[in-house]
Amino acid sequence: MEVQIAVAKVKKYATSASGDTVEVVERPQGGVSVVLADGQSSGRGAKWVSTFVVLYITFAFRGIPNAFRYGVCAIIAMLHDVLVVFSITFIGSYFWGWQIDALFLTALLTVIGFSVQDKIVVFDRIRENTNIYRRIPYETLVNHSIVQTLSRSINTQLMTVEFMLLALVLFGGVTLQQFAATMLVGLASGTYSSIFIAAPLLVIWENQEWKTWFHRSKSTAAA
């Protein structure tokens, strides 16, 4: 009600000052049309980014067998991070009125870039160890590579970026709080998915463990 009164006063003042009829056009920033438009543009961008990432990783890791798998596993883990970002935004919109706007898209693209870069770091260490440790099981090699890159991930992200984002969430303005909170959760998800999603998927695909899942389900049903 107060907003309508204020709009009426502004309209009356502008009309009397200019002598012409003034129409006030309202455009809600968080409307359904804006959300759908942003979602469609984000979806198209995600498709191009996913295709580029798969091709880039396949080319960069062309010296090892099945380089295409690295790109696919990175994309699956990246989609997990995107889902986490949208989930925290929907939760924030329910409780605090967060909106999907340009600042959200900036945070989303930053999370995607960090997620892909973090997975490339882990995969690159796996590639290096593949040429060094040729006789150990693949899952042991991947686990050893994760341990080697774990300290780098913790020191780079947790000790620097996450603390700064946490400070913005606690002491920043209302506009920065959504951006910082989205980045905080998204970057943490990017580190998590590199260790617990992308690398395990690579092991499952390499050892073809997914085939045993169906055999187990059939044997369980028969029993």
Secondary structure, 3 states (H helix, E strand, C coil): CHHHHHHHHHHHHHHHHHCCCCCCCCCCCCCHHHHHHHHHHHHHHHHHHHHHHHHHHHHHCCCCCCHHHHHHHHHHHHHHHHHHHHHHHHHHHHHHCCCCCHHHHHHHHHHHHHHHHHHHHHHHHHHHHHHHCCCCCHHHHHHHHHHHHHHHHHHHHHHHHHHHHHHHHHHCCHHHHHHHHHHHHHHHHHHHHHHHHHHHHHHHHHHCCHHHHHHHHHHHHHC
